[in-house]
Amino acid sequence: MNAENRSTGSPLPEPHTQVTPGDLRRLLEMNGPEATLVLTAGRIEINTGPEDAAEGLPVITRTALTDRIGAEPEDGALTLQAAELNTEIRLLGS
């Protein structure tokens, strides 16, 4: 089960195929460094732990994202990072 299915408070986003700044914000809000943004069956999702590890292509972990843009980034940094991750996904041929 992915984290978006277990999230509380905020509505679930519509299924989508590209990383958005909102995806990155949700990833940063997750508890635990093992939270990972993944591409699963053509959809971007957040997995929260080892039980989800086999599901999808890992895009970026919460820890790696924090290393790149910090724990509380500006909206512009999220937008830029989303674009960079979408480019990385395209280069993998996904």
C-alpha positions as CSV (number, residue, x, y, z in Angstrom):
1,M,0.0,0.0,0.0
2,N,1.4,3.4,-0.9
3,A,1.5,6.4,1.4
4,E,-1.0,8.4,-0.6
5,N,-3.6,5.7,0.2
6,R,-2.7,6.1,3.9
7,S,-2.4,9.9,4.0
8,T,-4.6,11.9,6.3
9,G,-5.9,15.4,6.0
10,S,-5.1,16.3,2.4
11,P,-7.1,15.0,-0.6
12,L,-5.4,12.5,-2.9
13,P,-4.2,13.9,-6.1
14,E,-5.5,12.6,-9.4
15,P,-3.3,10.0,-11.0
16,H,-0.6,11.6,-13.1
17,T,2.5,10.6,-15.0
18,Q,4.9,13.5,-14.3
19,V,6.4,14.7,-11.0
20,T,4.8,17.9,-9.7
21,P,5.9,20.4,-7.1
22,G,3.0,19.1,-5.0
23,D,4.4,15.6,-5.1
24,L,7.7,16.8,-3.8
25,R,6.0,18.8,-1.1
26,R,4.0,15.7,0.0
27,L,7.3,13.7,0.0
28,L,9.0,16.2,2.2
29,E,6.0,16.1,4.6
30,M,6.3,12.3,5.0
31,N,7.7,10.9,8.2
32,G,10.8,8.7,7.8
33,P,13.7,9.0,5.5
34,E,12.7,5.8,3.6
35,A,9.7,7.6,1.9
36,T,10.3,7.4,-1.8
37,L,8.6,9.0,-4.9
38,V,8.1,6.2,-7.4
39,L,6.8,5.7,-10.9
40,T,4.4,2.8,-10.8
41,A,2.4,1.6,-13.9
42,G,2.8,5.1,-15.4
43,R,1.7,7.0,-12.2
44,I,3.7,8.9,-9.7
45,E,3.1,7.7,-6.1
46,I,4.8,7.9,-2.7
47,N,5.9,4.7,-1.0
48,T,6.7,4.8,2.6
49,G,8.8,1.8,3.5
50,P,10.4,-1.6,2.8
51,E,7.0,-3.3,2.2
52,D,6.5,-1.0,-0.8
53,A,10.1,-1.3,-2.1
54,A,9.3,-3.7,-4.9
55,E,6.6,-1.4,-6.3
56,G,7.7,0.8,-9.1
57,L,10.7,2.7,-10.3
58,P,12.3,4.8,-7.6
59,V,12.5,8.5,-8.6
60,I,13.9,10.1,-5.4
61,T,13.9,9.4,-1.7
62,R,12.9,12.0,0.9
63,T,16.5,12.0,2.1
64,A,17.9,12.7,-1.3
65,L,15.3,15.4,-2.0
66,T,16.2,17.1,1.3
67,D,19.9,16.9,0.4
68,R,19.2,18.6,-2.9
69,I,16.7,21.4,-1.9
70,G,16.4,21.4,1.9
71,A,13.6,20.4,4.2
72,E,11.6,23.6,3.7
73,P,12.2,24.8,0.1
74,E,10.7,27.7,-1.7
75,D,8.0,27.0,-4.4
76,G,10.5,27.8,-7.1
77,A,13.0,25.2,-5.9
78,L,10.2,22.6,-5.9
79,T,9.2,23.6,-9.5
80,L,12.8,23.4,-10.7
81,Q,13.4,20.0,-9.0
82,A,10.2,18.6,-10.4
83,A,11.3,19.6,-13.9
84,E,14.7,18.0,-13.3
85,L,13.2,14.7,-12.1
86,N,10.8,14.6,-15.1
87,T,13.9,15.0,-17.4
88,E,15.6,12.2,-15.5
89,I,12.6,9.9,-16.0
90,R,12.4,10.7,-19.7
91,L,16.1,9.9,-20.1
92,L,15.5,6.5,-18.5
93,G,12.9,5.9,-21.2
94,S,10.0,5.4,-18.8
